[in-house]
Amino acid sequence: MIQTEYQDDIAILTMDAGENRWNTTFVRAFAAALDEIEANAAINALVTRSSDPKFFSNGLDLEWRASEGDHVGGDRAAFGSEFMSLMGRVITFPMPTLCAIGGHAFGAGFMLALCHDLRLMREDRGYLCANEVEIGMVIPDPELALFRHKLPANTFFKTVQLAHRWRGPDAMAAGIVEDALPLEQLDAACLARAAQLAPLGKNRRVYGTMKEKLFGAAPSINGTAGAAHLLKTAHH
C-alpha cells in the first residue's frame, strides 16, 4: 500500500495501491510511513510518488464510503479527522517535501500534492482537479484554506469554484507545479530537485518552524497587523 525506500539523505514514499484512493486504512499506512521517515535522523528531504503511471491519487474511496459493515478501508467515522490531520502534518513536515505527479490527482489526491513544498508533474497526461463542486459536494473550510494558501488568487477561484482540470503545462503556467516533464524524466527530476533542497532539511527545527509560521495557528502572513507595522515595531 505504501512503500518507503531511501536514496542518500532522501526518503522516497511510493503510494502502491492502484488509484491510491483515500480511506482510513490508507491514511494510517501513510502516517506510519511518515513516522518511519521522521524517526530517521539521516533523512533531510521527502519525495512522494505513485507506482501507477495513470494515477497519483484519485481522491476519496467512494466505494468504501458508500459501503456498510466491515471493510478493508477501515473505520469510516475516524476518516475525516485523521485525513485532515495527516494533511496538516504533511504541509508542516520538517524537511523539504516534493511530489512527482505522474497521473491524475483528484480531490484528496490534489490536496496531498498541494501539501508538499514543491510539485513536478507529467506533461502529457493526467489532471489536477478539485472536483467537489462538480460532483455535488461543498469543499470543507480546511481544504479551502489549503488551496488559498498554496495557489495564486485567479488559479484558486478557477480551481475550487469552477472545478477546472489542470494538465501539466497549464498547471505550470498557473503556478501550481514547478515543472512539467515527460514521464520517463519525472522521478529523476524530482529526486534531483530534492537533493538540491535537502541541505535545508538538516535543521529540522528551523525548517519546521518556518512552515508553522506560514501555515500554523497564527501564520505571520495572515496577522491583523500589516508588514510595515511589524517591521517598525520589531524591536519594541
N, C-alpha and C positions, 0 to 999 in steps of 0.2 A: 504493500500500500504506500509506504514511504520508505525510500532508500537513502542512506547517508553515506557519503564517501568523502575522502579528504585529498586535496592536492596542495602540497606545501602548507601554507597557512590559510587556505581557503576551504571552507566546507561546501559541499555540493549536495543539496537536498533535492531528490528526484521524486516527484509525485508519480506513482506507478499503479494507478487504479483506473486505467482506461480514460474515461472522460473526466476523472478526478472531481466527481460531484461531492458536495459537502453534506455530510451528516455528522452525528455526534461521534461515531467511531473514527471517522476521518479527521475530525478536529483533534481528538485526543491523540491520534497517531502523529499528527503534525506537531502538536505541542510536545510530545515525548522526544521527537527528533530535535526540536529547539533546545530542550533540556540537555540533551547529549552534547549538542554543539556548544552551548553556552558554558557547560562544565569543562570544556577542553580549553585550557588557557593558551594553547599554542595557536588557536584559530583567531584570525583577525578580519575575516570577511565571509559573507554567505552568498551563495548563488542558488537560486531556486529555479527548477526546470521541470519539464514533464517528459516521461518516456514515450508518450503518444505524439506522433508528428501532426495529428489533426487537432488535438485539444490541449490547451494549457490547463484550463479548468472550466467546465461547462456549467458552473453555478450550483444552486441548491439541488439536492437529491429529491426531486419532486415525487418520485415513486415511493420512496421511504416515507415522506411526509404524509402522503395520502393513504398509506397502509395502516393496518390495525394489528395489534398484538405484537409479539416478539419479532424483531427484525435485525438483520446484521448491522443495520445503520445505527442501532443503539437507542438510548433514551431520548425521545422526542422533546420532552419538557425541558431538558437541560440544554438543548442545542442553542437557542437564541443567545443566552448569556455567555455560554462557553465560546461560541463562534466570535461574538463581538469582542470578548476579552482576548482571544487569540489574535485578532486583527490589531487590537491595541498593543499587544506585545510585539508583533512584527514591526509596526510602524516606529516603535521606540527601541528596537533591538540594538544593543550597544556595540555595534560594529557596522561597517558598510554592508548594505544588502542590495543585491541586484537580482533581477529575474530575466530569464530567457523565455520569451513568449513565442513558442513555436506553433501555436494554433489558437483556436477560439478561447477567449476569456470572457465569459458572460457573468453578469450579476456578481455573486460572491467571488467568482474567479477574477473578475475585474478588480474587485475590492482588494483581493490578495496582491495583485500586481501593483496597485497604487500604494499599498502599504510599504513596498520596498523603496529604497532610496532612488534607484535608477532602474529603468526598463529598456531592454532591447527586444526587438520584435522581428519576426519573419516578414519579409516584404511582399511575398506573392500570394499568400492566402492566410485566412484567419481574421477574426474580428474581435475588437474590444467593444463591449456593449453593456450598458446598464439598462436592461430591458424590462425593468419592473413595470413602468407605466404601460408599456406595450402589452404586457400580459395581465393588466388589471390590478397591480399592486402599488401601494403608496410606499415610496422609499423612506425607510426609518431615518430619524434625525442623525444618529451616529454615522450612518452611511453618507448622508448629505454633507455632514461636516468633513468627512474624509475627502470626498470629491471636491468640496470647496477649497480645502487647504492645498490640494495637490494639483488642481487644474487652473489654467487661466480662465478669466470670467466668461468669455464667449464660448470657450470649449466646455466649461462647466454647464452652462444652460443647455447647449446642444446635446450634451451627454445625458443629463438627468431628466430634462423636460421633454426632449424630442426623441429620446432613445436611439440616438444616432449610432450607427455601426462604423467604427473606425478601422480601416485597414492600415497596414504598416506605414506606407509613405505618408498618408493623411494624418495618422497618429503622430508621426514625427513632426510634420509641419504644424500640428496643433499643440505641440509641446507636451504630449503625453509620454512619448518614448524618446529616448536619446538617439536611437539609430534604428534603421530598418535594413535587414540584411537577408541574403539568401539563406535558406535553412541550413545548408551544409557549413555555413560560416558562423552561425548564430552562437552555438555553445562556446566555441573558441574565442569569439569576440567578447562574450560576456565574461569568460574567465580572465582574459587579458585585461579587461577594464577593472575587474575585481582585484587583480594583482596590483594595478596602479593605485587603487584606493585603500588596499589592505593596511599600509602604514598608519592610516588614520585610526584603525581599529586597535592598534597596540595599546592605546589609552582608552579602555572601555568606559571608564568613569566619565571622562570628558565627552566622548562621543555620545554616550547615552544621555548625559545631562543636557547636551545641546538639543537632542531630539525632544526631550521633555520640555525644554523652553519653547520649541516650535509647536509641539502638538499636545502638551500635557495639560494639567488642570488650570494653569494660569499662563497661557502662551504669551510671550513677550510681544509678539506681533499683533495681538488682539487686545492689548490693555486699553483701559479707558483714556489714558494719557497718550498724547502724540509723541513721536520720536523727538521733536525739538525739546519738549518739556523733560523727557527722560535724559537727554543729553545735558541740558543746562543744570539739572539737579542731581546729576550722577554722584556727586561727592558731598551732597548736603545731608 
